Amino acid sequence: MPARPLRSHQREVAAIVAAMATGEAGGTRDILAAVTPGGGKSLLPVIAARALIGAGMCERVCWVVPRDSLRLQAEEAFADPMWRTALGHNLSVRAAENLPGDPCRGLAGYVTTYQGIAAAPDLHLAAFRAHRYLLVVDEVHHLPALGQVEAGAGHDAQGEASAAWSAAIEPLLALASARLLLSGTLERADGRRILWLPYRAGVGGRQEVDLAAPDWAVVGYSRARALAERAVLPVAFGALDGEAAWLGPEPEGGGERPRLGPHRLRAVAPNESTRPALFTALRTGFATGLLRRAFEAARSVRAERRGLLGPDAVRGLGKLLVVAPDQMQARRYLDILRGWVPAAQAGSMALAVSEERGAHETLAAFRLTADPAVLVTVAMAYEGLDAPEVSVVAALTHVRSRPWLEQMVARATRVDPNAGPYERQRALVFHPDDPLFARFRWRMEREQGTRAKPPLPPRQARLALPGWLEEEMAEARERHGIVPLESNALALRLSTLRPGPDLAAGLAAAREPDAQGELLEPPSAAERRLRQRLAELVAAQAVEDGQGGGPDASVSPAPVAPRGTGLFHAYNAVLKRALGGKPRAEMELAELEAALEWLGRNRLRDHLHLLEGDHRYGWAARRRGEWRPPVGRPAALWGGGRKVADHRGTTKRRVGPTGG
């Protein structure tokens, strides 16, 4: 299979790190890559690590991501066999927990989260002090500059969490031998500067990212460039208008709550009814109407692609992603969707919200397998989800910040290599036709901004709130102040964001994307599999020996476990000591494989002497054929395999002849 060509920003980063490795880049140690969502940002750490580790400038790579669900995707970027061949690298990284010891476990690096570093900063500091690291910070715009956090007004929970992340990550930035900072936007919703980035005073005194700062290399990849290179898909928007009515707040003097509306969602500009109408629409009949249109569009896409790819095709058919305003509505939407399909197909629809058990596994299945074909979520999948099969998005969310919406729309703009020619693919986004979303659509084709909002005067700064918090408070006021009554969908407007003439000319000569190769098993998944296999083998021996079975049960009877101690736990202790005392959670892949081989050749009961002297397992340290009944208790009362209680109520296993 031919190697996939690098996109322009990937080639630029490859040239920069090659110059850094040879010393031609001077004192450059920082790379900033502003890449439009879906543009291929996840390959940049692989390119940088291959060059810098290969040249000896760095020994390891640490990749920091904003959410736990992205750690597996980071592993997969290094494990992709086609890129391993194309780039000529054999590096592997693992998704690390905050466990003692080396987080790399013998590999070339590790992946962690902002929260993981903030929870155990000393653990990560020790790793960076022991080795030269390439530090990759993904979605760096989540991290506010510390000086502004301390001087600003943000004392809300989210602001404090962001400040804690910045405080924990900044020392690692200072210690790193090289830094690669990634983002899809160079501005924060609250207007603060971003951690570590260089700024300068722009027009009107505004602070803007200094793209020409000394010793910095800056790479940009706009949506226009991505479209020209066929790295992302064009977007078709389905804007659904509607009417909504609700009960307003209670009058101050008491009395009945006034009925307000019906009000139209669509308007020339936002007004006092925009947010209450949107709040009502997402919780009443309008939401069902928008869901229905998105569902039918996804079904139509799947039918069209099945005709193109053949009746036996299971991949590349397209999937539907539903983004809900909250978890309660997400569950309601899922019930509505399941009511539109036969009961046998209900399993093809799934829910991934933070309070749902197995949400991360559901998210992984949505990315990597044919089912589920429909996923309902709130925020877990809005940023960084690499699921090229998503072709339709139902944007039933109240959030209207531009970075958030860009990330959500980008879930459908990835090119699916299994879905046929590029020209036959497009992203479909259905959304309420409110003026706030319309303004976002108008701005979407513009380049990502580099300016931060001007600092507020001291008095205003104490009163100002971040944009995202203003939205949450506005929704809370609406939730408590109004009672949604009804809404209905009116008209659907379809429009496509089309490239200009220069971009259209470039499309003709653009490359076709090559198919993705099958991924190797990520290191953390291999570790979990080997640990699970070890646990299964230990449990099997414990069950065999506990029942008097096993391959040589006739030679020695089963051991006797005292009160509160299980044979499984004792055997685990034997295995740990036989392998040098290292817990399985801290073992490298090679050590886990060696443990599995050792366990396949040995019986744990033959090594009980390793527990000698440990009062917790003193019973097991005796040779198994030397057990004696308690003094004064006839051996004839102790039968084999059954348990009885002695005069103190302690349970003992019978190992002698069965009594009458």
N, C-alpha and C positions, 0 to 999 in steps of 0.2 A: 504494500500500500504506500503511495507517495506521501512524503512528508508534507504536513500542513504549512503553508507559508505564514510568516509572521506579519502582523499588521504594522502599520507605520509607527505607532507609538511603541510597540514592542521592539521594533528594529532600533528605534532611537535609544531606548533603555539599554538594549544589548550593546550599542556603540558606546554609551556612557560608561557602563561598568567595565567594558573592555579597556577603555582609556584609564579608568581608575586602577585597574589591575596592573597595567603596565607603567603607571606613574605619569602618563601623559596628561591626566586631568588635573595636575597640580594638587591643590589642597582640597579638592571637592570630596566631601564625605556625605553629603545630603542630596537625595533625589526626591523631588516632589512630582507625582504623577496624578494629574487631574483628568480622570477618564470618565466619559459619560457612562451611566449605568448600562450594563450589558455589552460594553465595548471590549472586554477581554482583559480585565485588570488582574485576574487571579494568576495569570501566567508570569507576570512581572517578577514576583518573588523568586520563582524558579530560575528565571533568566539571570537575575542578580546573584543568587546564591551559587549557581553553577560557576560563574566567572570569578567571583570574589573568593569563594572557598577553594576553587581550583588553583588560584594564584597565590594562596596563602595569606591574603590580606585579612580574611576572616576564617575562623575555624568552624563556626556554627551559625545557624539562623534561628531566630525567634520571631514567630509571626503572631501578632496580637490582633484579635478580631473582637467586634463588639458584642457578639452573642454566641452562646454555646452551640447553636445549630449550625454555625459556619465553620466549626473546627474540622468536621469531617470533610467538608469541601476543600479546605486548605490541604489536608492530607492527600486528597484525590488529585489535586493539581500537581503534586510531586510524583504521584504514582501512575499517572496516565502513561501507558506504554508507548503510545505514538510520540508524545513529546519527549519521553526519555530517549527514544531513538533519534528523533529530529535534532534535539539539543545535545545529544551525546553525554547524558549525565546518569549517574546511578545514586543520586541523593534521595533519602527518605526522611520524613519528619513524622512525629507522632503527636496526637492530641493528648496533652499532658494534664494530669490533675495536680493539685497542690500536695503531693506526697513527698516525704523526705527522700533525699538522694538526688541523683542526676536526673533532671527532667527529660533529657534526650534519650536515656537508656541505650547508649551506644550508637544512636543514629546521628544524622547530620544536623538535627535541630528539633524543635518542638513548637506546637501551636497552643496558645492559651488565650484567655479572654481578659478584657479590661477588669472585670470583676475578680478574676482569679489572681491577677497581680495585686490588686488593692487588698485582697484578703490575706495574702502572704508575701508582702514585699521583700522581706529578708531572704526568702527562699530564692527568688529570682535575682536579687542583687548578688547573692553568693555565686550563682551560675555565671553572671556577667563578669564578676571579678576573677573567676577561674579561667575563662576562655574569651577569645575575641569573637564578638557576635556581630552579625548583620541583623539589625532590628527592623522589622517590617511592621508598621502600624497601619492597619486597615481602617478605612472610614475615619480618618484622623479628625474630621470636622466635629466629631462627637466630643472632643477633648477641648475645653476652654483654656485659654492662657491663664496661668495661676494669678498673675498680678491683677487682672481684671476681675477674677472671681472674688479675690479678697476685697477689692475696692467697690465692687458692684453691689447690687441689691438682692442678688439671688440667694435667698435663704430657704427656698423651697426644697423638698426632698430630692427632686431630680437634679437641681443645681448642686446640692451637697454631694450627691453621688458622682456627678461629673467632676467636681472639684477633687474628690477622693481619687478618682481614676487618674486625673492629671498629676496629682501629687505623687502617686505611686509609680507612674510611668516615666516622669521627667528624669529621675536618676538613671534609669536604664538608657534613655536617650543620650544622656551625658557620657555614659560608660561605653556605649556601642562604638565599634570601630567604623561602621558605616550604617546609614539610615535610609530606608525607603518608605516614604509616607504616601499613602494612597487615599484617594477620595473621589467621589463623583461630583462634589461641589466644594467651592472654596469660600463658603460663607456659612455662618451659623444663623439659625432662626432668631436667636436673642441678640444678634448684632455684636457679640463679643469676638475678640480675636481667637484664633485657633492656636493651640499649644505648639510651640517650637517653630512655627512658620515665621519667616522674616516679613516685617511690615514697613511701610513708608507712608509719609503724609501725601495724600493725593489732592485732587482738585477740591477746593472748599474745605480743606483741613481734614477730610475723611481719611481714615486709615485703610490702606489697601495692601494686599499681598505684594511684596516686592519680587517680581518675577525675574529681576536681574541682580539679585543679591549676590555678593561675592561667595565663592565656594559652594554655590547651590546650582544644581541642574534641574530645570523645570521642563516637564513634558506634558503637553496638553493633547487631548483627543476628544473633540467635540462630537455632538450628535451628527452634524453635517459631514464631518470626515468619516464617521462610522458608517453612515448611509452610503457615502461614495464608495467605500471599500466593501460594502455588503456585509458589514460586521453586525448590523442590527437591521430589524425589519421596519418598514413604514407603518404608521399607526392610523387606523380608521376609528374615529370616535362616534359612538352612538349616544347622542345627547337626548335624554327623555324628559320632556316637560310634564308638568302636572300641577294639581291644585291640592292644597292642604288646609284643614281647619282644626282649630284647637281651642281649649278653654284657657283664657288668660289668667294672670294672678288674681287672687282674691282682693276685692276693693278694701281700702284702708278702713272704711267705716263698716265693713261687713257686707253681707248680701251675696247674691249669686255671682259666680264667676262669669265674666262675659265670654260669649262665643266669638271668636275672631276668625275671619275668613269666610269662604275659601280665598286663599291667596295663591297666585301663580308662583311657581319656582323660577321661571325665566323672567329676567328683568334686564334693563339696560345697564343698571349699576346696582351694587348692594344697597339694601335699605333695611329698615327696622324689622321687616318680616322675613328677611332672607334666611337667617339662622333658625328661627322657630319653625318656618315652613320646612326646611331641610330636616330638622330634628323630627318633626312629625312624619314626614314622608318616609324616612328610613325605618319607622316603627309601625307603619300601617299599610294600606293596600297598595300604595305606590311602589313600595319595595318588592311586593309580589309581582307587580307588572314588570319592573326592570329585571328581576330575576328570571322571569319567564322568557323575556327577549334574549337575555344572555344565554340561557339554557338552550333555546331553540337555535341560536346562532352556533353554539358549540356542537350541537347535534348535527347541524347542516355541514359544518366543517369536517366533522368525523365521517359523515357519509360521503362527502366529496373526495376526501383523501383515501377512503377505503376503495372507492372506484378507481382512483389513480394508482394506488399501491398494490391493490389486489385484495380479494376477500380474506386471505389468511394473515394479513398484516395486523400486528398487535402494537407496534411502536410507530411513532410519527403521526398518529391520528389526530392529535390535538387534545388539550385538556382545558377545563374551566376552573379558574381561581376566583373565589368570592371573598371579598374583603368587607367584613361587617363592622358596624360602629362599636359594638361591645360583645362580650361573650354570651349574654342572654339572647341577643338578636342573632348571633352566629348559630346557636342551637335551633332557634326558630327557623332560620333560613334552611338549615340542613333538613329539618322535618318537612318543610315545603317542597324542597327538591326531591326528597325520597318519595313524596306522594305522587310525583309525576312519572315514576318509572315502575315497572313490575317489581314485586317483592324480591325476586331473584337477583335483580340488579342493584338493590339498595346498598350492597357492600362495595359498589364502585364509587360511593360517595363517602367522604370522611371529614372529620373535624380536627383541627389542630389549633388549640388555644392553650394558654399557659396552665389553666386549671384542669385540663383533661389529661388523664393518665396515658402515657405512651405518645404524647404529642410529638416529641422529637423523632420517634420511630415512624410515626405517620408521615411526618414531613419528609423523611428520607425515602420512604416508599413512594411518595408522590413524585419525587425527583428521579428515582432510579428504576422504578418498575412500571408496568403498564397500568396497574391499578394501585390506588384509586385514580379515577379519571376526573373527579370533581373534588376540590378541596375548599372547605370553608374555614376562614381564619379571621383574626383581627389584626395583629401586628407581627406575628411570628414570621410571616413569609414576605413582608413588604420590602426588606432590604437584604440583598446578597443572595437570595434564593436562586440557585442555578438550575432551573427546570425548563429546558428549551421546548418541551412539549406544550407548555402553556400557550394557548392561542387566543383565549378569550378571558377577559377580566370583567367581573361585575363590581364596580367601584361603589359599593354601598357604605361609604365611610363619610364621617362629618369633617375629617381633617382636610384643610385646604392649604397647608404650607407647601411651597413649591418643591423643596427637596424631598419631602415625604411623597408627594404625588408623582414626582419623577421616578422615584424608586419603585413605586407601585406599578406604574405603567410599564417600566422596564422589565417586569416579570414576563411580559408577553412579547417583548421585542427581540428576544434571543432567537437566532436562526437554528432551526431544528434540522440536523443533518439527515434524519430519517424521514422527513416529510416531503421529499421531492424537491424540484427545482426552486431556487430562490424566488423566481417571479410568481410562483403559485402560493407563496406564503405571505401573510400579513398579520399584524396584531389588531385585535378588536377590543375596544374598551367601551363598555356601557356605563354611563354615569348620569346623575341628575343634572338637568340643564339649568343650574343656578349660575349667577354672574361670577361667583368666586371661582368655580371650576373653569368657566369660559375664559377668565383672565389668565389662569394657569395655562390653558391650551394656547392662548395667544403668545405667551412668553416661552413656551417649551422649545421652540426652534432657535431661540437666541442662545448665544454662548453662555456657559456657566459664569456667573459673576465672580469677581475677585475682590469686591469691596466689602468692608465691614461697615455696619451702620455707625454714624458719628456718635461719639460718647456723649452721654447726657450730662447736663449740669448737675452738681451735687444734690440739690434739692429734688430735682426730677428723678435722679438715679435711685433715690431711696423709695420713690413711689412707683417706679417702672416695674413691669413684670415681663418675663420672657414671652415671646409670641405663642409658644405652645401652651403655656400656662393660661394665657388669656383665652385661648380656645377652649381649654378644659373648663375654666371657670364659666365661660359663656354657656357651654353645654350644661354645666351643673345648674346654672340659673334657670335655663330653659326646662331642665328636668323637673325642678322643684316649683317653678313658677307657672308652667303650662301643663295641660293634660291633652295629649294627642287624641284627636277624635277620629278623623278620617282623612284619606288622601286618595287620589286616583291619578293614573297616568293619562296623558293627553296625546302628545305627538312625539314621534321619534325623528330626530334629524341626524343623518349620517354625513360625516365629513372626514376627509383624509388629509393629513398634513403632507403636502407634496413638496419635493425639493425644487429649488429654483433651477433656471436653465443651465448654470455652470455645473451644478451638482448632477443634473440629469445627464449631461454629456459624459460626466465621469462614470456614471453607472454602467454605461455600455461596455467600458473596458475593465470593469471590476472583476474580481476573481470569484469563482464559486467556492463556497466553503466545503471542505472535505469532511467526510464522516468521522465522528468521534470513535476512537478505538475503545475496546473494553478496558475497564480500569483494573489495575492490580488491587489486591486486598490492602486497604490502608493499614499502617502499623498498629494503630490503636484497636482496629477491628480484629487483627490477627492476635494481639495480646489478649483481648477479651475471649476470643475463641479458645486459645490455648489454656487460659486460666479456667474457663468453664470445663474443658476436657479434663484437666487435672482434678478438678473438684468431682467430676463424675467418676473418675477412676478410683479416687480415694473413697468415695461413698460406696462404690461397688465392692471394694475389699472389706470395708467396714460391715456392710450388710452380710456378705458371705461369711466373714469370721464371726459376726455376732450371732448368726444362726447355726454356727458349728459347721458351715460348709467350706467351700474353697477347695482348691486342687489337692491339698494335703491335709484335709481336716482330720483324717484318721490318725495322724501322727501326734497332733497336739490339740487339746480342746480349746474352746473360745476363751478369751480373757474375761475377767469379771470387772465391769465398770461400777465404781462406787456411786453413791448418791450425788446427783448434780453434774456428773461428768459423762459425756457421751463418747462412744468409741470413735465416731467420726472426727471429733475435735482432737482426740488423742492421736489418731493417725495423721491428722494434719500437722500436729506438732512433731511427730516422727519425721515426716517428709521434710519439714522445714529444717530440722537439725541435720538430717542426712545430706541436705544440699548446702550446708555451710551456714545456716541460720538466717539467710536472706528471705524476707517475705516475698511471696509471689507478686504482690502489687508493685514491688520495686525491681523486679527482674527485667532484664532485657529480653528481646525476642529469642536470641540464641540460648540464653539461660532457661527460658521456659521450654524451648524445644528439648534441651538436654534433660530437664526435669521429667518431661514426658517419656523420653527414652529410658531413663533410670527406672521410672515407675513401671514401665512395661517389662523390665527384667527382674524386678524385686517384689517381694511380699513385705508389706510394712510391719506385719506382726513379727518378722524375723529380726527387726531392728528396734524392738521395744527397749533394749538396754540403753538407748540414747536418752531415754527419759529418766534414767537413774538419778536420784537425788532431788527430783522436782516433786514437792509434796502434792502438787495437783495431779500428778500421774504416777504416784508411787506404786499404786496397785498394778500398773502395767509393766513396771520395771522387773517384777519377778518373772522367772521363767514360767511359761504358761502351763507346764505340767506339774508345778510344785505348789499349786494352791491347796490350802488346807481349810477345813471348816472351822468356825469359831470354837474356842475352848468350851467344853460342856455341851456342845451341840452334836448329836450323832450324825456321822456322815451319811447314814442311810436316809436321813430326812432330806438330803439335798439331791434332787434329781437333775438330770441334764436338760438344759434348755428352757426350764420354767423358772419363774421368779416367785419367791415367797418372802414374807416379812419375818425378821427375827424378833427377839423380845423387846428391842428398842424401836421397832417399826421400820428399821432400815431394810431396804429391798436388796436381796442378794440373788445371784443366779445359781441355780443348782448345777453342779458339775460332777456329782457322784452318782451312785446308783439310785434309781427311783424308789422312794419310800412307799410302804403299803398304806 
